[in-house]
Structures are given as structure tokens and as C-alpha cells.
Amino acid sequence: MAAGAEPVAAARVEPRRASKRVAGVRESVRLRHRVEYAVVRALAWVLTVLPLGVALRMGAFVGTLLYLVSWPHRRIGMRNLAIALPERSRAEHRRILRRSLQNLGRTAVEIVRLPTFTDAQLREMVRFDDEAWWQEAIGRERATGGLILSGHFGNWELLVYAHGRRGHPVSMVHRTIANPLIDRWLNDVRARAGTTLVRKARAATGVLRTMRDRGLLVLPFDQNSTRGLGVFVPFFGLPASTNSGIARIALRSGAPIVPVFIVRQGASARHVVYVLPLMQAEHTGDFEADVLRTTEQCSLVFEDMVRQHPEQWLWVHRRWKTRPAGEERFY
């Protein structure tokens, strides 16, 4: 009995100590969330009361600063550009990366100002290259929903918001932001345009509902995929682990894929939306081969837009992080 008494006593004491440590961590996390949220909202207020042109220049300045001082981001961006555009000089890579981060800064400014824009202002800011084709592509009769192929290109949040304010709200697969207060605030902004969020953890149910209701669903496509939905398809000539969700949904539901991209005009707050020809997944009887082929076709469409407008894409993401078995890591 004496030999076993000490471990039992320790077992009784240790959970209470662990509990205090865990509680302390949780309290500090909640405090950090509140501090972060307060800072973000204060910055958002400043950017909202300033004239739009001034605020955009501030955003671009922050993007430039990020390029200059954030060595990890610059290293990833330059590595990606060397992989994707080896024919361009290192000076061109630096210019593209700097402009990409400046666009990111301007994008952040426009996002926090979204609630202040009237529908008339949004129509002036965001126009469609071919509005008649856009109306036909999203308004045609179909038995199921539609899938919008896009990604972290241009001001992707403005694209969804402006689209909703024109009377065509979408559903969007959403990965929760680490700070729940900021996540809730951003989602409240999205809701002003009628955007319905499909939580990534419960995506299957939300996707089925959107398809059944013949809605429009936006899925993230251009990020490295590390989960079961990832398949390797060429992106700038190299295998990239790519989310195959859009292909799988298209094949199972018969929904058309509508490639849509928003392109900022210079350094301004004006944008042009390009709606490309519809894509229809082809059924051959081999489902996994069809998934791979459809995902590859989507990847080629996305790659072509990045080639045309490289400064509009988010180069600081580790797009080729996941490698096929046996291949060396890039980052």
C-alpha cells in the first residue's frame, strides 16, 4: 500500500496544477484576442474616416513595408516567383512581389471600408468586362447550383461583396480565422451582401444545401492542400497539391464551373471582373481520373490568369509546400 500511495497522491495533485496552467493559457488567449480585435477595429476606423485615395496609399505603404522588413514573406514570394516565372529576371520578381503586397494592403483597406460603400459606389468601383455574358452565365436555368472558380486574386472579398450587392449573393466555404472576434466581425460584413458562409468543418452539408437550392458556391482553389481532398496537378509546370473539391462537386452534381477573376486597375479603387467561359466536368466512368482531369483544367485556367496579371496574386503563400513522395521540399 505504501508503495502505491505516492503515485495516487501525485495523481490527485497534478490535475489541479495542470488545470490552473490550462486556465491561465485560455485567459491569456482570450485577452490577446480582445487586444488584437481592439487594434484592428481602431485601424479600421482610421482607414474608414480618411479619404479613400489617402487610405489606399496608406495600405500600399504598409504592403511596401511588409516587403522590405518581412524576410520570411519575401523569401517565400521570391522562391515562388523563381519556380513559376523562371524566364523573368530577379529584378522583375522583386517588382511583382512588391506590387502584390501593395495590392494586399489596398485590398485590406477596401475590405474594412466595405460597409461604407453604397450600391452606386460599388457599381462604379467594380464593373464587368462583359456584363451581358456575366448575366447569362449566372442567370441561366439549371437543375443544380453553380460553382465559382476563383481564389486569392485581386480583391477577392470585394468580388464576392459587390456580386452580392448586385442581387446575386453567394455561399462561400470559409476557414475560421484564429481570432474569433475578428472572424465574427468580418463575417458580419460579408452578411451585409447576403453571403452565406459554409464552415469548412461542416462543408459537406452546406455544399449540398447550396447545390439543392441552385445557389452559387465559391470554393478556395489556389492554396496548398494538405488534407484528403488534395491531388497533384501541374501549376506552372510543377506538381502542386490542389483542392479537388470543386471537381468532385461538379462531377457529382452536374453543376457548371464559372471561372471569375477580379483585376485591380493600376493603383486605383477601380476593378474589372472577367467571367470566363463555363467549364463542365466530363464523365468517363472513372471518377478519380475525372476528378484529376477537371482539377488540372481548373488549375490551368487559374495559372493563365496569374500569368496575365502576376501582381494580383498572393505570392507569399507556400503554394508548393506539399510535395509528392520522394521529392525535395521547396521551403
Contacts in CASP RR format, 6 or more apart in sequence:
PFRMAT RR
TARGET T0000
AUTHOR 0000-0000-0000
METHOD contacts of the structure
MODEL  1
MAAGAEPVAAARVEPRRASKRVAGVRESVRLRHRVEYAVVRALAWVLTVL
PLGVALRMGAFVGTLLYLVSWPHRRIGMRNLAIALPERSRAEHRRILRRS
LQNLGRTAVEIVRLPTFTDAQLREMVRFDDEAWWQEAIGRERATGGLILS
GHFGNWELLVYAHGRRGHPVSMVHRTIANPLIDRWLNDVRARAGTTLVRK
ARAATGVLRTMRDRGLLVLPFDQNSTRGLGVFVPFFGLPASTNSGIARIA
LRSGAPIVPVFIVRQGASARHVVYVLPLMQAEHTGDFEADVLRTTEQCSL
VFEDMVRQHPEQWLWVHRRWKTRPAGEERFY
33 179 0 8 1.000
33 180 0 8 1.000
33 181 0 8 1.000
33 182 0 8 1.000
34 181 0 8 1.000
36 179 0 8 1.000
36 181 0 8 1.000
36 182 0 8 1.000
37 179 0 8 1.000
37 181 0 8 1.000
37 182 0 8 1.000
37 185 0 8 1.000
40 182 0 8 1.000
40 185 0 8 1.000
41 185 0 8 1.000
43 112 0 8 1.000
44 112 0 8 1.000
47 55 0 8 1.000
47 58 0 8 1.000
47 59 0 8 1.000
47 109 0 8 1.000
47 112 0 8 1.000
47 113 0 8 1.000
48 55 0 8 1.000
48 112 0 8 1.000
48 113 0 8 1.000
48 116 0 8 1.000
50 58 0 8 1.000
52 113 0 8 1.000
52 269 0 8 1.000
53 269 0 8 1.000
55 109 0 8 1.000
55 113 0 8 1.000
56 106 0 8 1.000
56 109 0 8 1.000
56 110 0 8 1.000
56 267 0 8 1.000
56 268 0 8 1.000
56 269 0 8 1.000
58 109 0 8 1.000
59 102 0 8 1.000
59 105 0 8 1.000
59 106 0 8 1.000
59 108 0 8 1.000
59 109 0 8 1.000
60 102 0 8 1.000
60 105 0 8 1.000
60 106 0 8 1.000
60 267 0 8 1.000
62 105 0 8 1.000
62 108 0 8 1.000
63 101 0 8 1.000
63 102 0 8 1.000
63 104 0 8 1.000
63 105 0 8 1.000
64 98 0 8 1.000
64 101 0 8 1.000
64 102 0 8 1.000
66 73 0 8 1.000
66 101 0 8 1.000
66 104 0 8 1.000
67 73 0 8 1.000
67 74 0 8 1.000
67 97 0 8 1.000
67 98 0 8 1.000
67 101 0 8 1.000
67 102 0 8 1.000
73 101 0 8 1.000
73 316 0 8 1.000
74 97 0 8 1.000
74 316 0 8 1.000
76 315 0 8 1.000
76 316 0 8 1.000
76 317 0 8 1.000
76 318 0 8 1.000
76 331 0 8 1.000
77 97 0 8 1.000
77 315 0 8 1.000
77 316 0 8 1.000
78 90 0 8 1.000
78 93 0 8 1.000
78 94 0 8 1.000
78 97 0 8 1.000
79 330 0 8 1.000
79 331 0 8 1.000
80 315 0 8 1.000
80 316 0 8 1.000
80 317 0 8 1.000
80 318 0 8 1.000
80 319 0 8 1.000
80 320 0 8 1.000
81 88 0 8 1.000
81 93 0 8 1.000
81 96 0 8 1.000
81 97 0 8 1.000
81 310 0 8 1.000
81 315 0 8 1.000
82 93 0 8 1.000
83 236 0 8 1.000
83 238 0 8 1.000
83 320 0 8 1.000
83 330 0 8 1.000
84 235 0 8 1.000
84 236 0 8 1.000
84 306 0 8 1.000
85 92 0 8 1.000
85 93 0 8 1.000
85 96 0 8 1.000
85 236 0 8 1.000
85 307 0 8 1.000
85 310 0 8 1.000
88 96 0 8 1.000
96 310 0 8 1.000
96 311 0 8 1.000
96 315 0 8 1.000
97 315 0 8 1.000
97 316 0 8 1.000
99 311 0 8 1.000
100 310 0 8 1.000
100 311 0 8 1.000
100 312 0 8 1.000
100 313 0 8 1.000
100 314 0 8 1.000
100 315 0 8 1.000
100 316 0 8 1.000
101 316 0 8 1.000
102 267 0 8 1.000
103 154 0 8 1.000
103 155 0 8 1.000
103 264 0 8 1.000
103 311 0 8 1.000
103 312 0 8 1.000
104 314 0 8 1.000
106 155 0 8 1.000
106 264 0 8 1.000
106 267 0 8 1.000
106 269 0 8 1.000
107 154 0 8 1.000
107 155 0 8 1.000
107 156 0 8 1.000
107 157 0 8 1.000
107 158 0 8 1.000
110 155 0 8 1.000
110 157 0 8 1.000
110 158 0 8 1.000
110 269 0 8 1.000
111 155 0 8 1.000
111 157 0 8 1.000
111 158 0 8 1.000
111 186 0 8 1.000
111 189 0 8 1.000
114 157 0 8 1.000
114 158 0 8 1.000
114 161 0 8 1.000
114 189 0 8 1.000
114 192 0 8 1.000
114 193 0 8 1.000
115 189 0 8 1.000
115 192 0 8 1.000
117 125 0 8 1.000
119 165 0 8 1.000
119 166 0 8 1.000
122 161 0 8 1.000
122 162 0 8 1.000
122 165 0 8 1.000
122 166 0 8 1.000
123 162 0 8 1.000
123 166 0 8 1.000
124 270 0 8 1.000
125 158 0 8 1.000
125 162 0 8 1.000
125 269 0 8 1.000
125 270 0 8 1.000
125 271 0 8 1.000
126 158 0 8 1.000
126 159 0 8 1.000
126 162 0 8 1.000
126 262 0 8 1.000
126 270 0 8 1.000
126 271 0 8 1.000
126 273 0 8 1.000
127 270 0 8 1.000
127 271 0 8 1.000
127 272 0 8 1.000
127 273 0 8 1.000
128 134 0 8 1.000
128 272 0 8 1.000
128 273 0 8 1.000
128 275 0 8 1.000
129 272 0 8 1.000
129 273 0 8 1.000
129 274 0 8 1.000
129 275 0 8 1.000
130 275 0 8 1.000
133 275 0 8 1.000
134 273 0 8 1.000
134 275 0 8 1.000
137 258 0 8 1.000
137 275 0 8 1.000
137 278 0 8 1.000
138 168 0 8 1.000
138 216 0 8 1.000
138 258 0 8 1.000
142 214 0 8 1.000
142 255 0 8 1.000
142 256 0 8 1.000
143 214 0 8 1.000
144 211 0 8 1.000
144 212 0 8 1.000
144 214 0 8 1.000
144 253 0 8 1.000
144 254 0 8 1.000
144 255 0 8 1.000
145 210 0 8 1.000
145 211 0 8 1.000
145 213 0 8 1.000
145 214 0 8 1.000
145 215 0 8 1.000
145 216 0 8 1.000
145 217 0 8 1.000
145 253 0 8 1.000
145 255 0 8 1.000
146 211 0 8 1.000
146 214 0 8 1.000
146 215 0 8 1.000
146 216 0 8 1.000
146 217 0 8 1.000
146 255 0 8 1.000
146 256 0 8 1.000
146 257 0 8 1.000
146 258 0 8 1.000
147 216 0 8 1.000
147 217 0 8 1.000
147 219 0 8 1.000
147 246 0 8 1.000
147 249 0 8 1.000
147 250 0 8 1.000
147 255 0 8 1.000
147 256 0 8 1.000
147 257 0 8 1.000
147 258 0 8 1.000
148 170 0 8 1.000
148 216 0 8 1.000
148 217 0 8 1.000
148 218 0 8 1.000
148 219 0 8 1.000
148 257 0 8 1.000
148 258 0 8 1.000
148 259 0 8 1.000
148 260 0 8 1.000
149 219 0 8 1.000
149 221 0 8 1.000
149 246 0 8 1.000
149 257 0 8 1.000
149 258 0 8 1.000
149 259 0 8 1.000
149 260 0 8 1.000
149 279 0 8 1.000
149 298 0 8 1.000
149 301 0 8 1.000
149 302 0 8 1.000
150 156 0 8 1.000
150 159 0 8 1.000
150 218 0 8 1.000
150 221 0 8 1.000
150 259 0 8 1.000
150 260 0 8 1.000
150 261 0 8 1.000
150 262 0 8 1.000
151 220 0 8 1.000
151 221 0 8 1.000
151 222 0 8 1.000
151 302 0 8 1.000
152 220 0 8 1.000
152 222 0 8 1.000
152 223 0 8 1.000
152 313 0 8 1.000
152 314 0 8 1.000
152 317 0 8 1.000
153 222 0 8 1.000
153 261 0 8 1.000
153 262 0 8 1.000
153 302 0 8 1.000
153 305 0 8 1.000
153 306 0 8 1.000
153 309 0 8 1.000
153 312 0 8 1.000
153 313 0 8 1.000
153 314 0 8 1.000
154 261 0 8 1.000
154 262 0 8 1.000
154 263 0 8 1.000
154 264 0 8 1.000
154 271 0 8 1.000
154 309 0 8 1.000
154 312 0 8 1.000
154 313 0 8 1.000
155 262 0 8 1.000
155 264 0 8 1.000
155 271 0 8 1.000
156 262 0 8 1.000
157 190 0 8 1.000
158 262 0 8 1.000
158 271 0 8 1.000
159 260 0 8 1.000
159 262 0 8 1.000
159 271 0 8 1.000
159 273 0 8 1.000
160 170 0 8 1.000
160 172 0 8 1.000
160 190 0 8 1.000
160 193 0 8 1.000
160 195 0 8 1.000
160 218 0 8 1.000
161 189 0 8 1.000
161 190 0 8 1.000
161 192 0 8 1.000
161 193 0 8 1.000
161 195 0 8 1.000
162 193 0 8 1.000
162 273 0 8 1.000
163 169 0 8 1.000
163 170 0 8 1.000
163 193 0 8 1.000
164 170 0 8 1.000
164 193 0 8 1.000
164 194 0 8 1.000
164 195 0 8 1.000
165 193 0 8 1.000
168 216 0 8 1.000
169 193 0 8 1.000
169 194 0 8 1.000
169 195 0 8 1.000
169 196 0 8 1.000
169 216 0 8 1.000
170 195 0 8 1.000
170 196 0 8 1.000
170 215 0 8 1.000
170 216 0 8 1.000
170 217 0 8 1.000
170 218 0 8 1.000
171 195 0 8 1.000
171 196 0 8 1.000
171 197 0 8 1.000
171 198 0 8 1.000
171 206 0 8 1.000
171 210 0 8 1.000
171 215 0 8 1.000
171 216 0 8 1.000
171 217 0 8 1.000
171 218 0 8 1.000
172 190 0 8 1.000
172 195 0 8 1.000
172 196 0 8 1.000
172 197 0 8 1.000
172 198 0 8 1.000
172 217 0 8 1.000
172 218 0 8 1.000
173 198 0 8 1.000
173 200 0 8 1.000
173 203 0 8 1.000
173 207 0 8 1.000
173 217 0 8 1.000
173 218 0 8 1.000
173 219 0 8 1.000
173 220 0 8 1.000
174 187 0 8 1.000
174 197 0 8 1.000
174 198 0 8 1.000
174 199 0 8 1.000
174 200 0 8 1.000
175 200 0 8 1.000
175 220 0 8 1.000
176 183 0 8 1.000
176 199 0 8 1.000
176 200 0 8 1.000
176 201 0 8 1.000
177 183 0 8 1.000
177 186 0 8 1.000
187 197 0 8 1.000
190 197 0 8 1.000
196 210 0 8 1.000
198 206 0 8 1.000
198 207 0 8 1.000
198 210 0 8 1.000
198 217 0 8 1.000
207 217 0 8 1.000
207 249 0 8 1.000
210 216 0 8 1.000
210 217 0 8 1.000
211 217 0 8 1.000
211 249 0 8 1.000
211 253 0 8 1.000
211 255 0 8 1.000
216 258 0 8 1.000
217 249 0 8 1.000
217 255 0 8 1.000
219 243 0 8 1.000
219 245 0 8 1.000
219 246 0 8 1.000
219 249 0 8 1.000
220 243 0 8 1.000
221 242 0 8 1.000
221 243 0 8 1.000
221 246 0 8 1.000
221 298 0 8 1.000
221 302 0 8 1.000
222 302 0 8 1.000
222 313 0 8 1.000
222 314 0 8 1.000
222 317 0 8 1.000
222 319 0 8 1.000
223 243 0 8 1.000
223 317 0 8 1.000
223 319 0 8 1.000
224 240 0 8 1.000
224 241 0 8 1.000
224 317 0 8 1.000
224 318 0 8 1.000
224 319 0 8 1.000
224 320 0 8 1.000
224 321 0 8 1.000
224 322 0 8 1.000
225 231 0 8 1.000
225 241 0 8 1.000
225 242 0 8 1.000
225 243 0 8 1.000
225 244 0 8 1.000
225 322 0 8 1.000
226 241 0 8 1.000
226 321 0 8 1.000
226 322 0 8 1.000
229 243 0 8 1.000
229 244 0 8 1.000
229 245 0 8 1.000
229 248 0 8 1.000
230 241 0 8 1.000
230 242 0 8 1.000
230 243 0 8 1.000
230 244 0 8 1.000
231 241 0 8 1.000
231 242 0 8 1.000
231 244 0 8 1.000
231 291 0 8 1.000
231 292 0 8 1.000
231 295 0 8 1.000
232 239 0 8 1.000
232 240 0 8 1.000
232 241 0 8 1.000
232 242 0 8 1.000
232 324 0 8 1.000
233 239 0 8 1.000
233 240 0 8 1.000
233 242 0 8 1.000
233 292 0 8 1.000
233 295 0 8 1.000
233 296 0 8 1.000
233 299 0 8 1.000
234 240 0 8 1.000
234 296 0 8 1.000
234 299 0 8 1.000
234 300 0 8 1.000
235 242 0 8 1.000
235 299 0 8 1.000
235 302 0 8 1.000
235 303 0 8 1.000
235 319 0 8 1.000
235 320 0 8 1.000
236 303 0 8 1.000
238 320 0 8 1.000
239 323 0 8 1.000
239 324 0 8 1.000
239 327 0 8 1.000
240 299 0 8 1.000
240 319 0 8 1.000
240 320 0 8 1.000
241 321 0 8 1.000
241 322 0 8 1.000
241 323 0 8 1.000
242 295 0 8 1.000
242 298 0 8 1.000
242 299 0 8 1.000
244 291 0 8 1.000
244 292 0 8 1.000
244 294 0 8 1.000
244 295 0 8 1.000
245 295 0 8 1.000
246 257 0 8 1.000
246 294 0 8 1.000
246 295 0 8 1.000
246 298 0 8 1.000
247 281 0 8 1.000
247 290 0 8 1.000
247 291 0 8 1.000
247 292 0 8 1.000
247 294 0 8 1.000
247 295 0 8 1.000
247 298 0 8 1.000
248 291 0 8 1.000
249 255 0 8 1.000
250 256 0 8 1.000
250 257 0 8 1.000
250 279 0 8 1.000
250 280 0 8 1.000
250 281 0 8 1.000
250 294 0 8 1.000
251 281 0 8 1.000
251 283 0 8 1.000
251 287 0 8 1.000
251 290 0 8 1.000
251 291 0 8 1.000
251 294 0 8 1.000
254 280 0 8 1.000
254 281 0 8 1.000
256 278 0 8 1.000
256 279 0 8 1.000
256 280 0 8 1.000
257 278 0 8 1.000
257 279 0 8 1.000
257 280 0 8 1.000
257 281 0 8 1.000
257 294 0 8 1.000
257 298 0 8 1.000
258 275 0 8 1.000
258 276 0 8 1.000
258 278 0 8 1.000
258 279 0 8 1.000
259 275 0 8 1.000
259 276 0 8 1.000
259 277 0 8 1.000
259 279 0 8 1.000
259 298 0 8 1.000
259 301 0 8 1.000
259 302 0 8 1.000
259 305 0 8 1.000
260 273 0 8 1.000
260 274 0 8 1.000
260 275 0 8 1.000
260 276 0 8 1.000
261 273 0 8 1.000
261 274 0 8 1.000
261 276 0 8 1.000
261 305 0 8 1.000
261 309 0 8 1.000
261 312 0 8 1.000
262 271 0 8 1.000
262 272 0 8 1.000
262 273 0 8 1.000
262 274 0 8 1.000
263 271 0 8 1.000
263 272 0 8 1.000
263 273 0 8 1.000
263 274 0 8 1.000
263 309 0 8 1.000
263 312 0 8 1.000
264 270 0 8 1.000
264 271 0 8 1.000
264 312 0 8 1.000
265 271 0 8 1.000
265 272 0 8 1.000
274 305 0 8 1.000
276 301 0 8 1.000
279 294 0 8 1.000
279 297 0 8 1.000
279 298 0 8 1.000
279 301 0 8 1.000
281 290 0 8 1.000
281 294 0 8 1.000
282 290 0 8 1.000
282 293 0 8 1.000
282 294 0 8 1.000
283 290 0 8 1.000
284 290 0 8 1.000
305 312 0 8 1.000
306 312 0 8 1.000
306 313 0 8 1.000
318 330 0 8 1.000
318 331 0 8 1.000
320 330 0 8 1.000
320 331 0 8 1.000
321 329 0 8 1.000
321 330 0 8 1.000
321 331 0 8 1.000
323 329 0 8 1.000
323 330 0 8 1.000
END
